[in-house]
Amino acid sequence: MYYNDHHPPHFHAEYAEREASFAIDTLEILEGDLPRRPHAFVVEWASLHREELRVNWERARQGISLLSIEPLD
């Protein structure tokens, strides 16, 4: 997440030299793309941590440091 980023609430994921932004509410790609397998991992991880992502979005909007979110096992 980036501080003062635009709506809708979203997060960015990077894989190799590719990047995509995902809507927190729907987990749809808003911009960019990732290969199929990394995309599936991001969606799985985000679906497990959606509330934490929402909290971090609000923290970022307020200029507060983000909380760490556990990686996918």
C-alpha positions in Angstrom: 0.0 0.0 0.0 1.1 3.5 -0.6 0.2 6.5 1.6 -2.3 8.9 0.1 -3.2 6.4 -2.7 -6.4 6.8 -4.7 -9.7 5.0 -4.1 -11.0 2.3 -4.2 -9.2 0.7 -1.3 -6.5 -1.5 -2.9 -3.0 -3.0 -2.4 -0.1 -3.6 -4.8 1.5 -7.0 -5.4 4.8 -7.5 -7.3 6.2 -10.6 -8.9 9.5 -10.5 -10.7 9.2 -7.4 -12.9 5.4 -7.3 -12.9 3.0 -5.5 -10.7 -0.8 -5.4 -10.2 -3.1 -3.5 -7.9 -6.0 -5.5 -6.3 -9.2 -4.1 -5.0 -9.6 -5.1 -1.3 -13.3 -5.6 -1.5 -13.5 -7.8 -4.6 -9.9 -8.9 -5.1 -10.2 -8.0 -8.7 -7.1 -6.6 -10.5 -7.6 -2.8 -11.0 -4.4 -2.3 -12.9 -1.4 -4.3 -14.2 -1.2 -8.1 -14.2 0.6 -11.1 -12.7 1.2 -14.5 -14.1 -1.6 -17.0 -13.2 0.1 -18.9 -10.3 1.3 -15.8 -8.4 -2.1 -14.2 -9.0 -3.8 -17.2 -7.4 -1.4 -17.0 -4.4 -2.1 -13.2 -3.9 -5.9 -13.8 -4.1 -5.7 -16.7 -1.6 -3.5 -14.6 0.8 -5.7 -11.5 0.5 -8.9 -13.5 1.1 -7.4 -14.7 4.4 -6.4 -11.2 5.4 -9.0 -8.9 3.9 -9.9 -7.2 7.3 -6.2 -6.6 8.0 -5.9 -5.1 4.5 -8.8 -2.8 5.2 -7.3 -1.7 8.5 -4.0 -1.0 6.8 -5.7 1.0 4.1 -7.3 3.3 6.7 -3.9 3.5 8.5 -2.2 4.5 5.3 -4.9 7.1 4.6 -4.2 8.6 8.0 -0.4 8.5 7.6 0.0 5.9 10.3 2.5 3.1 9.9 1.1 -0.1 8.5 0.7 -3.3 10.5 2.6 -6.4 9.4 0.4 -9.1 7.8 1.5 -12.7 7.9 2.6 -14.3 4.6 0.9 -17.3 3.1 2.0 -20.6 4.5 
